[in-house]
Amino acid sequence: DAAIADTAIATSGIDDDTTPIDSQPHETVPPRKSTRGNPPPPLTQDTVNCII
């Protein structure tokens, strides 16, 4: 019984920690990629102009 209780607690704890962590990254990753995707072109052009 003790082993089962420990497993259930460990599993529930992992599930609780995993759910919020997964929710945040998925929501945060797309916006960051979109934002980062836009800046690079201007930065690249500025860098190229400076090099030229």
PDB file of N, CA, C and O in Angstrom:
ATOM      1  N   ASP A   1       0.837  -1.201   0.000  1.00  0.00           N
ATOM      2  CA  ASP A   1       0.000   0.000   0.000  1.00  0.00           C
ATOM      3  C   ASP A   1       0.878   1.260   0.000  1.00  0.00           C
ATOM      4  O   ASP A   1       0.594   2.215  -0.723  1.00  0.00           O
ATOM      5  N   ALA A   2       1.915   1.260   0.790  1.00  0.00           N
ATOM      6  CA  ALA A   2       2.784   2.438   0.881  1.00  0.00           C
ATOM      7  C   ALA A   2       3.379   2.732  -0.492  1.00  0.00           C
ATOM      8  O   ALA A   2       3.406   3.885  -0.924  1.00  0.00           O
ATOM      9  N   ALA A   3       3.853   1.699  -1.177  1.00  0.00           N
ATOM     10  CA  ALA A   3       4.461   1.902  -2.498  1.00  0.00           C
ATOM     11  C   ALA A   3       3.433   2.506  -3.449  1.00  0.00           C
ATOM     12  O   ALA A   3       3.740   3.438  -4.191  1.00  0.00           O
ATOM     13  N   ILE A   4       2.218   1.975  -3.426  1.00  0.00           N
ATOM     14  CA  ILE A   4       1.173   2.498  -4.317  1.00  0.00           C
ATOM     15  C   ILE A   4       0.887   3.960  -3.978  1.00  0.00           C
ATOM     16  O   ILE A   4       0.769   4.793  -4.878  1.00  0.00           O
ATOM     17  N   ALA A   5       0.777   4.275  -2.696  1.00  0.00           N
ATOM     18  CA  ALA A   5       0.489   5.654  -2.281  1.00  0.00           C
ATOM     19  C   ALA A   5       1.606   6.573  -2.774  1.00  0.00           C
ATOM     20  O   ALA A   5       1.332   7.636  -3.331  1.00  0.00           O
ATOM     21  N   ASP A   6       2.849   6.174  -2.574  1.00  0.00           N
ATOM     22  CA  ASP A   6       3.980   7.005  -3.017  1.00  0.00           C
ATOM     23  C   ASP A   6       3.927   7.197  -4.528  1.00  0.00           C
ATOM     24  O   ASP A   6       4.140   8.303  -5.026  1.00  0.00           O
ATOM     25  N   THR A   7       3.644   6.119  -5.255  1.00  0.00           N
ATOM     26  CA  THR A   7       3.578   6.226  -6.717  1.00  0.00           C
ATOM     27  C   THR A   7       2.469   7.185  -7.133  1.00  0.00           C
ATOM     28  O   THR A   7       2.668   8.029  -8.006  1.00  0.00           O
ATOM     29  N   ALA A   8       1.305   7.054  -6.512  1.00  0.00           N
ATOM     30  CA  ALA A   8       0.176   7.923  -6.858  1.00  0.00           C
ATOM     31  C   ALA A   8       0.537   9.380  -6.579  1.00  0.00           C
ATOM     32  O   ALA A   8       0.250  10.257  -7.394  1.00  0.00           O
ATOM     33  N   ILE A   9       1.159   9.638  -5.443  1.00  0.00           N
ATOM     34  CA  ILE A   9       1.543  11.022  -5.095  1.00  0.00           C
ATOM     35  C   ILE A   9       2.575  11.530  -6.101  1.00  0.00           C
ATOM     36  O   ILE A   9       2.453  12.645  -6.609  1.00  0.00           O
ATOM     37  N   ALA A  10       3.575  10.726  -6.384  1.00  0.00           N
ATOM     38  CA  ALA A  10       4.617  11.152  -7.323  1.00  0.00           C
ATOM     39  C   ALA A  10       3.998  11.407  -8.694  1.00  0.00           C
ATOM     40  O   ALA A  10       4.314  12.404  -9.344  1.00  0.00           O
ATOM     41  N   THR A  11       3.117  10.510  -9.134  1.00  0.00           N
ATOM     42  CA  THR A  11       2.491  10.683 -10.452  1.00  0.00           C
ATOM     43  C   THR A  11       1.636  11.940 -10.483  1.00  0.00           C
ATOM     44  O   THR A  11       1.711  12.723 -11.430  1.00  0.00           O
ATOM     45  N   SER A  12       0.818  12.136  -9.441  1.00  0.00           N
ATOM     46  CA  SER A  12      -0.058  13.313  -9.420  1.00  0.00           C
ATOM     47  C   SER A  12       0.798  14.575  -9.402  1.00  0.00           C
ATOM     48  O   SER A  12       0.467  15.550 -10.077  1.00  0.00           O
ATOM     49  N   GLY A  13       1.881  14.576  -8.652  1.00  0.00           N
ATOM     50  CA  GLY A  13       2.765  15.741  -8.601  1.00  0.00           C
ATOM     51  C   GLY A  13       3.364  16.013  -9.964  1.00  0.00           C
ATOM     52  O   GLY A  13       3.426  17.161 -10.403  1.00  0.00           O
ATOM     53  N   ILE A  14       3.810  14.954 -10.642  1.00  0.00           N
ATOM     54  CA  ILE A  14       4.402  15.132 -11.973  1.00  0.00           C
ATOM     55  C   ILE A  14       3.347  15.671 -12.933  1.00  0.00           C
ATOM     56  O   ILE A  14       3.617  16.582 -13.715  1.00  0.00           O
ATOM     57  N   ASP A  15       2.139  15.101 -12.867  1.00  0.00           N
ATOM     58  CA  ASP A  15       1.072  15.563 -13.766  1.00  0.00           C
ATOM     59  C   ASP A  15       0.783  17.048 -13.521  1.00  0.00           C
ATOM     60  O   ASP A  15       0.646  17.826 -14.465  1.00  0.00           O
ATOM     61  N   ASP A  16       0.694  17.430 -12.239  1.00  0.00           N
ATOM     62  CA  ASP A  16       0.393  18.832 -11.923  1.00  0.00           C
ATOM     63  C   ASP A  16       1.498  19.737 -12.462  1.00  0.00           C
ATOM     64  O   ASP A  16       1.217  20.774 -13.063  1.00  0.00           O
ATOM     65  N   ASP A  17       2.746  19.347 -12.248  1.00  0.00           N
ATOM     66  CA  ASP A  17       3.859  20.182 -12.714  1.00  0.00           C
ATOM     67  C   ASP A  17       3.919  20.188 -14.241  1.00  0.00           C
ATOM     68  O   ASP A  17       4.200  21.220 -14.852  1.00  0.00           O
ATOM     69  N   THR A  18       3.655  19.034 -14.852  1.00  0.00           N
ATOM     70  CA  THR A  18       3.783  18.945 -16.314  1.00  0.00           C
ATOM     71  C   THR A  18       2.687  19.743 -17.015  1.00  0.00           C
ATOM     72  O   THR A  18       2.950  20.401 -18.021  1.00  0.00           O
ATOM     73  N   THR A  19       1.472  19.693 -16.500  1.00  0.00           N
ATOM     74  CA  THR A  19       0.362  20.378 -17.175  1.00  0.00           C
ATOM     75  C   THR A  19       0.615  21.877 -17.316  1.00  0.00           C
ATOM     76  O   THR A  19       0.562  22.386 -18.436  1.00  0.00           O
ATOM     77  N   PRO A  20       0.888  22.608 -16.237  1.00  0.00           N
ATOM     78  CA  PRO A  20       1.136  24.055 -16.359  1.00  0.00           C
ATOM     79  C   PRO A  20       2.358  24.333 -17.227  1.00  0.00           C
ATOM     80  O   PRO A  20       2.329  25.230 -18.070  1.00  0.00           O
ATOM     81  N   ILE A  21       3.423  23.575 -17.027  1.00  0.00           N
ATOM     82  CA  ILE A  21       4.655  23.820 -17.794  1.00  0.00           C
ATOM     83  C   ILE A  21       4.370  23.635 -19.286  1.00  0.00           C
ATOM     84  O   ILE A  21       4.798  24.451 -20.102  1.00  0.00           O
ATOM     85  N   ASP A  22       3.652  22.573 -19.645  1.00  0.00           N
ATOM     86  CA  ASP A  22       3.359  22.340 -21.066  1.00  0.00           C
ATOM     87  C   ASP A  22       2.480  23.465 -21.614  1.00  0.00           C
ATOM     88  O   ASP A  22       2.691  23.936 -22.732  1.00  0.00           O
ATOM     89  N   SER A  23       1.489  23.895 -20.818  1.00  0.00           N
ATOM     90  CA  SER A  23       0.567  24.931 -21.298  1.00  0.00           C
ATOM     91  C   SER A  23       1.318  26.233 -21.569  1.00  0.00           C
ATOM     92  O   SER A  23       1.093  26.869 -22.598  1.00  0.00           O
ATOM     93  N   GLN A  24       2.198  26.634 -20.668  1.00  0.00           N
ATOM     94  CA  GLN A  24       2.915  27.902 -20.851  1.00  0.00           C
ATOM     95  C   GLN A  24       3.831  27.862 -22.076  1.00  0.00           C
ATOM     96  O   GLN A  24       3.724  28.736 -22.936  1.00  0.00           O
ATOM     97  N   PRO A  25       4.726  26.878 -22.183  1.00  0.00           N
ATOM     98  CA  PRO A  25       5.640  26.838 -23.341  1.00  0.00           C
ATOM     99  C   PRO A  25       4.890  26.875 -24.659  1.00  0.00           C
ATOM    100  O   PRO A  25       5.243  27.655 -25.544  1.00  0.00           O
ATOM    101  N   HIS A  26       3.842  26.034 -24.813  1.00  0.00           N
ATOM    102  CA  HIS A  26       3.126  26.004 -26.093  1.00  0.00           C
ATOM    103  C   HIS A  26       2.591  27.389 -26.428  1.00  0.00           C
ATOM    104  O   HIS A  26       2.706  27.839 -27.567  1.00  0.00           O
ATOM    105  N   GLU A  27       2.008  28.068 -25.446  1.00  0.00           N
ATOM    106  CA  GLU A  27       1.447  29.403 -25.706  1.00  0.00           C
ATOM    107  C   GLU A  27       2.559  30.431 -25.899  1.00  0.00           C
ATOM    108  O   GLU A  27       2.432  31.336 -26.725  1.00  0.00           O
ATOM    109  N   THR A  28       3.643  30.297 -25.144  1.00  0.00           N
ATOM    110  CA  THR A  28       4.725  31.292 -25.208  1.00  0.00           C
ATOM    111  C   THR A  28       5.592  31.089 -26.444  1.00  0.00           C
ATOM    112  O   THR A  28       6.066  32.063 -27.030  1.00  0.00           O
ATOM    113  N   VAL A  29       5.805  29.847 -26.847  1.00  0.00           N
ATOM    114  CA  VAL A  29       6.713  29.589 -27.977  1.00  0.00           C
ATOM    115  C   VAL A  29       6.224  30.236 -29.272  1.00  0.00           C
ATOM    116  O   VAL A  29       6.999  30.952 -29.906  1.00  0.00           O
ATOM    117  N   PRO A  30       4.971  30.018 -29.698  1.00  0.00           N
ATOM    118  CA  PRO A  30       4.513  30.605 -30.972  1.00  0.00           C
ATOM    119  C   PRO A  30       4.708  32.117 -31.032  1.00  0.00           C
ATOM    120  O   PRO A  30       5.259  32.610 -32.016  1.00  0.00           O
ATOM    121  N   PRO A  31       4.275  32.882 -30.012  1.00  0.00           N
ATOM    122  CA  PRO A  31       4.456  34.345 -30.037  1.00  0.00           C
ATOM    123  C   PRO A  31       5.921  34.712 -30.175  1.00  0.00           C
ATOM    124  O   PRO A  31       6.264  35.581 -30.977  1.00  0.00           O
ATOM    125  N   ARG A  32       6.801  34.065 -29.404  1.00  0.00           N
ATOM    126  CA  ARG A  32       8.226  34.390 -29.462  1.00  0.00           C
ATOM    127  C   ARG A  32       8.761  34.120 -30.856  1.00  0.00           C
ATOM    128  O   ARG A  32       9.506  34.935 -31.401  1.00  0.00           O
ATOM    129  N   LYS A  33       8.390  32.982 -31.446  1.00  0.00           N
ATOM    130  CA  LYS A  33       8.880  32.660 -32.794  1.00  0.00           C
ATOM    131  C   LYS A  33       8.402  33.720 -33.786  1.00  0.00           C
ATOM    132  O   LYS A  33       9.168  34.175 -34.635  1.00  0.00           O
ATOM    133  N   SER A  34       7.135  34.110 -33.671  1.00  0.00           N
ATOM    134  CA  SER A  34       6.603  35.119 -34.594  1.00  0.00           C
ATOM    135  C   SER A  34       7.348  36.441 -34.403  1.00  0.00           C
ATOM    136  O   SER A  34       7.743  37.081 -35.377  1.00  0.00           O
ATOM    137  N   THR A  35       7.538  36.846 -33.151  1.00  0.00           N
ATOM    138  CA  THR A  35       8.223  38.116 -32.873  1.00  0.00           C
ATOM    139  C   THR A  35       9.669  38.038 -33.338  1.00  0.00           C
ATOM    140  O   THR A  35      10.171  38.961 -33.979  1.00  0.00           O
ATOM    141  N   ARG A  36      10.338  36.939 -33.016  1.00  0.00           N
ATOM    142  CA  ARG A  36      11.737  36.797 -33.415  1.00  0.00           C
ATOM    143  C   ARG A  36      11.837  36.690 -34.928  1.00  0.00           C
ATOM    144  O   ARG A  36      12.809  37.166 -35.515  1.00  0.00           O
ATOM    145  N   GLY A  37      10.855  36.077 -35.568  1.00  0.00           N
ATOM    146  CA  GLY A  37      10.888  35.916 -37.031  1.00  0.00           C
ATOM    147  C   GLY A  37      10.857  37.262 -37.728  1.00  0.00           C
ATOM    148  O   GLY A  37      11.510  37.429 -38.758  1.00  0.00           O
ATOM    149  N   ASN A  38      10.115  38.231 -37.195  1.00  0.00           N
ATOM    150  CA  ASN A  38      10.032  39.540 -37.846  1.00  0.00           C
ATOM    151  C   ASN A  38      11.314  40.365 -37.677  1.00  0.00           C
ATOM    152  O   ASN A  38      11.822  40.880 -38.673  1.00  0.00           O
ATOM    153  N   PRO A  39      11.852  40.512 -36.479  1.00  0.00           N
ATOM    154  CA  PRO A  39      13.062  41.325 -36.264  1.00  0.00           C
ATOM    155  C   PRO A  39      14.262  40.885 -37.101  1.00  0.00           C
ATOM    156  O   PRO A  39      14.950  41.746 -37.650  1.00  0.00           O
ATOM    157  N   PRO A  40      14.546  39.597 -37.226  1.00  0.00           N
ATOM    158  CA  PRO A  40      15.746  39.162 -37.968  1.00  0.00           C
ATOM    159  C   PRO A  40      15.913  39.832 -39.324  1.00  0.00           C
ATOM    160  O   PRO A  40      17.019  40.293 -39.607  1.00  0.00           O
ATOM    161  N   PRO A  41      14.899  39.923 -40.187  1.00  0.00           N
ATOM    162  CA  PRO A  41      15.097  40.570 -41.499  1.00  0.00           C
ATOM    163  C   PRO A  41      15.680  41.971 -41.371  1.00  0.00           C
ATOM    164  O   PRO A  41      16.703  42.246 -41.998  1.00  0.00           O
ATOM    165  N   PRO A  42      15.077  42.883 -40.582  1.00  0.00           N
ATOM    166  CA  PRO A  42      15.638  44.234 -40.409  1.00  0.00           C
ATOM    167  C   PRO A  42      17.057  44.169 -39.870  1.00  0.00           C
ATOM    168  O   PRO A  42      17.949  44.844 -40.384  1.00  0.00           O
ATOM    169  N   LEU A  43      17.274  43.359 -38.834  1.00  0.00           N
ATOM    170  CA  LEU A  43      18.613  43.260 -38.257  1.00  0.00           C
ATOM    171  C   LEU A  43      19.586  42.776 -39.324  1.00  0.00           C
ATOM    172  O   LEU A  43      20.710  43.272 -39.410  1.00  0.00           O
ATOM    173  N   THR A  44      19.163  41.810 -40.136  1.00  0.00           N
ATOM    174  CA  THR A  44      20.051  41.289 -41.178  1.00  0.00           C
ATOM    175  C   THR A  44      20.374  42.388 -42.179  1.00  0.00           C
ATOM    176  O   THR A  44      21.532  42.547 -42.562  1.00  0.00           O
ATOM    177  N   GLN A  45      19.378  43.145 -42.607  1.00  0.00           N
ATOM    178  CA  GLN A  45      19.606  44.220 -43.582  1.00  0.00           C
ATOM    179  C   GLN A  45      20.553  45.264 -42.995  1.00  0.00           C
ATOM    180  O   GLN A  45      21.483  45.708 -43.668  1.00  0.00           O
ATOM    181  N   ASP A  46      20.320  45.654 -41.748  1.00  0.00           N
ATOM    182  CA  ASP A  46      21.195  46.643 -41.105  1.00  0.00           C
ATOM    183  C   ASP A  46      22.620  46.103 -41.047  1.00  0.00           C
ATOM    184  O   ASP A  46      23.576  46.822 -41.339  1.00  0.00           O
ATOM    185  N   THR A  47      22.756  44.838 -40.671  1.00  0.00           N
ATOM    186  CA  THR A  47      24.091  44.245 -40.577  1.00  0.00           C
ATOM    187  C   THR A  47      24.748  44.233 -41.948  1.00  0.00           C
ATOM    188  O   THR A  47      25.926  44.570 -42.070  1.00  0.00           O
ATOM    189  N   VAL A  48      24.011  43.852 -42.977  1.00  0.00           N
ATOM    190  CA  VAL A  48      24.569  43.810 -44.334  1.00  0.00           C
ATOM    191  C   VAL A  48      24.978  45.211 -44.763  1.00  0.00           C
ATOM    192  O   VAL A  48      26.060  45.394 -45.322  1.00  0.00           O
ATOM    193  N   ASN A  49      24.134  46.196 -44.512  1.00  0.00           N
ATOM    194  CA  ASN A  49      24.457  47.574 -44.894  1.00  0.00           C
ATOM    195  C   ASN A  49      25.726  48.039 -44.181  1.00  0.00           C
ATOM    196  O   ASN A  49      26.589  48.671 -44.790  1.00  0.00           O
ATOM    197  N   CYS A  50      25.834  47.725 -42.892  1.00  0.00           N
ATOM    198  CA  CYS A  50      27.029  48.127 -42.135  1.00  0.00           C
ATOM    199  C   CYS A  50      28.259  47.452 -42.726  1.00  0.00           C
ATOM    200  O   CYS A  50      29.301  48.088 -42.883  1.00  0.00           O
ATOM    201  N   ILE A  51      28.146  46.171 -43.054  1.00  0.00           N
ATOM    202  CA  ILE A  51      29.293  45.447 -43.615  1.00  0.00           C
ATOM    203  C   ILE A  51      29.658  46.044 -44.971  1.00  0.00           C
ATOM    204  O   ILE A  51      30.835  46.227 -45.282  1.00  0.00           O
ATOM    205  N   ILE A  52      28.631  46.347 -45.780  1.00  0.00           N
ATOM    206  CA  ILE A  52      28.912  46.903 -47.106  1.00  0.00           C
ATOM    207  C   ILE A  52      29.502  48.301 -46.931  1.00  0.00           C
ATOM    208  O   ILE A  52      29.818  48.966 -47.918  1.00  0.00           O
TER     209      ILE A  52
END
